[in-house]
Amino acid sequence: MVRASMLSVIILMHAIIGLPYNVMGLSMGYYMMSCPAAEQIVTNTVNNALRADPTLAAGLIRMLFHDCFIEGCDASILLDSTKDNTAEKDSPANLSLRGYEIIDDAKKKIEATCPGVVSCADIIAMAARDAVFSANGPYYQIPKGRFDGKRSKIEDTRNLPSPFLNASQLIQTFGQRGFTPQDVVALSGAHTLGVARCSSFKARLTTPDSSMDSSFVNTLTKTCSAGDDAEQPFDATRNNFDNAYFNALQRKSGVLFSDQTLSNTPATRNIVNGYAFNQAKFFFDFQMAMQKMSNLDVKLASQGEVRKNCRILN
């Protein structure tokens, strides 16, 4: 009841301040007539899956980012490889992605209700939003009307930001897609959920790194003793969306180099400190940045299709 009341207040606030919902041909009421049950089906599917396995929330958020940052938010991440093409999902950068079955389940249920109407790209965007809220994070509205892309190639994943980038490189990489330094820090806050594998941070353990707390070095070293696939939570509340990630950065306990660099660099340090002090500020900026991410280079009708099966082209 409390969460439902909070959601109503948030939606009302969004309407008052006029967040940029109608972008690039998208609209909040896109499925109002053609498939009014679509959003509820996605929400119910995500909530049921996360009750069974809360760790999948991080996977759904990461899936949105890995989809949108390549060819735009067009569900290219969902396409399976064929004998003639190796798709994005089989890139080493994407092999650890999780949550595909949730998208498939939601799509199957929607197709049974209103076939050929709701795109896989919209389902990914809605699922990421619902994952954030399910993990006690902020709720944000997103417009719908994305179409599914027809291209998915492994070579395109070279454009994904590496966990080894410093803050300046992150700002430059994200800046090319229209994101501000504040957006970069806010989006990095999604690491309040989930884990990193040893292979993505073990290089930090081989040479002295003054940006890391010595006891945390020992923690990471112990984690990596179990092998490259061993997992280390980004913060102490891996399944709860909060600002603990930024508190960890202040303690020099960022897991990835690209995490800790945000606290070490003047251009982003004050933003990190602000979010560590004020969770509400982080939540607000995060939802704004996620709205921007969800609208990145969307495909319209002339550029895509509505797949019947998210894994293959029509």
Disulfide bonds with the S-S distance in Angstrom:
Cys35-Cys114 1.78
Cys68-Cys73 2.00
Cys120-Cys310 2.10
Cys198-Cys224 2.00
